[in-house]
Amino acid sequence: MNQQDPYLLTPGPLTTSATVKQAMLHDWGSWDDDFNAMTAEVCRRLLDVAGGADSHVCVPVQGSGTFAVEATLGTLIAPQSRTLVLMNGAYGQRIGKILDTLGRAYVAIDKGDYRPPRGHEVAQALAANPDIGQVVVVHCETSSGILNPIGEIAEVCRQAGVRLIIDSMSAFGALPVNVAELPCAALVSSANKCFEGVPGFGFAIVERELLAASAGQCHSLSLDLHDQWQYMTKSGQWRYTPPTHVVAAFLQAMKEHAAEGGVDGRLARYTRNRDRLVAGLRALGFRTLLVDEWLSPIITTFLSPHSPAFDFGRFYNAIKAQGFLIYPGKLTVADSFRVGCIGQLHDEQIDAVISAVAAACQELGLSLPVAAPAETPDNLETA
Ligand SMILES: *Cc1c(COP(=O)(O)O)cnc(C)c1O
């Protein structure tokens, strides 16, 4: 690894391996068979990880993850269809904003900043709105780090005969999903999260029949997943210039994912990172926003200590000076900061970040253990 670069505890972009970076030291022709074979292998591997090889197809799309979410919603949701959006943070809110922009009608269950949407609530909303065609949910809501209960939500959707679309951006690759068994009509993710590639494209794993029935529905030319799929099926190529180096890096990242033991191996390392991080920061007096039951192995929100000496900007810079970048919080209810567990991070880096936080506290003049936050959100005991 290049130790000159700070470690990114920000999911993502995140810290990638040296070999993933090295995979980008070549140039590829976007029409050439060598590049097309890489795209095909990436899609085949992604379908396998998702358990969708017999029922689904994988369609990559240029851009960041949000482009892939917008492409999926715009392509699959018929203009006159209504959607139920489950919100508990910034990414669920963004799904609503996309549907607003597309002019697609929706109802929302908004649980605020960090409460999980539960199956029985979804069942009630579907019973009250029998015209709903699909439910959209975020798997790991990265703005708080909460892991939403997609299993119980999928079961309710299955019973009601409603399609489920999952933004699994920050979870796919580390949390087990099987799109055929859930079932899930479409799952969206991107290159720079749990597979540990570099940013540049996202992808959707979509039920083949649903995608085939979605021709001409998309509001956008460049985000039309059906068109991208058709073109790729015929020619093996992306429509419009592909992010060639990003695809090469992603294929290398997928090989490293498989070598680590696939989803199970990655989940084990991220869980270990999370447990080590949470134990270490709790020992320094910090509190997590969520009770353990809802903590994801992706990113954890910590409440800012109750002290006039705590200033996030200074805290961030003191940690950065020791080689780590953390994330500001994204809550409306409490001051907080977030630390990611994903990317090329192992015990050594987690221990070093805990030491960096302790040193930063001392630099800011906070005594250890730090004081508990003034107000704790009311879900701390009950989620
Ligand atoms: C990262 C992420 C996205 C996509 O964000 P981009 O900045 O567009 O890559 C969407 N949803 C979730 C849950 C995410 O974590």
The ligand as an SDF file (V2000), in Angstrom:
LIG
                    3D

 15 15  0  0  0  0  0  0  0  0999 V2000
  -22.8200    5.6920   -1.6910 C   0  0  0  0  0  0  0  0  0  0  0  0
  -24.2740    5.4950   -1.7010 C   0  0  0  0  0  0  0  0  0  0  0  0
  -25.0680    5.8880   -2.8010 C   0  0  0  0  0  0  0  0  0  0  0  0
  -24.5090    6.5420   -4.0330 C   0  0  0  0  0  0  0  0  0  0  0  0
  -23.8260    7.6830   -3.8000 O   0  0  0  0  0  0  0  0  0  0  0  0
  -22.8980    8.3280   -4.9350 P   0  0  0  0  0  0  0  0  0  0  0  0
  -22.2700    9.4700   -4.2150 O   0  0  0  0  0  0  0  0  0  0  0  0
  -23.7590    8.7380   -6.0460 O   0  0  0  0  0  0  0  0  0  0  0  0
  -21.9300    7.2530   -5.3520 O   0  0  0  0  0  0  0  0  0  0  0  0
  -26.4280    5.5950   -2.7780 C   0  0  0  0  0  0  0  0  0  0  0  0
  -26.9800    4.9640   -1.7350 N   0  0  0  0  0  0  0  0  0  0  0  0
  -26.2540    4.5770   -0.6620 C   0  0  0  0  0  0  0  0  0  0  0  0
  -26.9470    3.8520    0.4490 C   0  0  0  0  0  0  0  0  0  0  0  0
  -24.8830    4.8400   -0.6030 C   0  0  0  0  0  0  0  0  0  0  0  0
  -24.1750    4.4450    0.4570 O   0  0  0  0  0  0  0  0  0  0  0  0
  1  2  1  0
  2  3  1  0
  2 14  2  0
  3  4  1  0
  3 10  2  0
  4  5  1  0
  5  6  1  0
  6  7  2  0
  6  8  1  0
  6  9  1  0
 10 11  1  0
 11 12  2  0
 12 13  1  0
 12 14  1  0
 14 15  1  0
M  END
$$$$
